[in-house]
Amino acid sequence: MAIPKTRLELLEQLVPAWEKLEKELEDAGPGIADLYCFDEWSVKDLLAVRVWWTGAVADWIEAWKRGEKPVLPKEGYGWMETPRLNNDIVKESRSETYEATVKRLKLNYYRIISTIQKLTDAELVDVGHFQPAGRYPVCRWISINTTRQYLTARTYIRKAIREEGSNG
């Protein structure tokens, strides 16, 4: 999937990716929560990581708009440590129910849509508009942390459901 270069391209990729993931989750129901779908992660674990990244990109953009420079990706973690960050997100979310995780994912999806709507076209697509975003436009940050993650999540979940069906 190409990185979107306009607001329309971003939304034409993001919205269907979300809708397909959401439908997959609704059709499967909470019974899939504990299916292992990626390494040692369950479906719920995978979704908890998607919740965090969707919320994080919205947090970063909101901070940039206020002129702040948040620590990326998170205080105590460098970009080369995202596997450790993701595993820590999974550990932190273990006590949360599947239903609560899915609800937070939905809320963060709507939050990122709202964030996109609040950005000007220049803020969304111009390189260098937000200095902390580096040499990439904000729409790229959003795409990588939402659209692509929703697509891969759906792929892993579908595979876990198929494997469960063939083992059952």
Secondary structure, 3 states (H helix, E strand, C coil): CCCCCCHHHHHHHHHHHHHHHHHHHHHHCHHHCCCEEECCEEHHHHHHHHHHHHHHHHHHHHHHHCCCCCCCCECCECHHHHHHHHHHHHHHHCCCCHHHHHHHHHHHHHHHHHHHHHCCHHHHHCCCCCHHHCCCCHHHHHHHHCHHHHHHHHHHHHHHHHHHHHHC
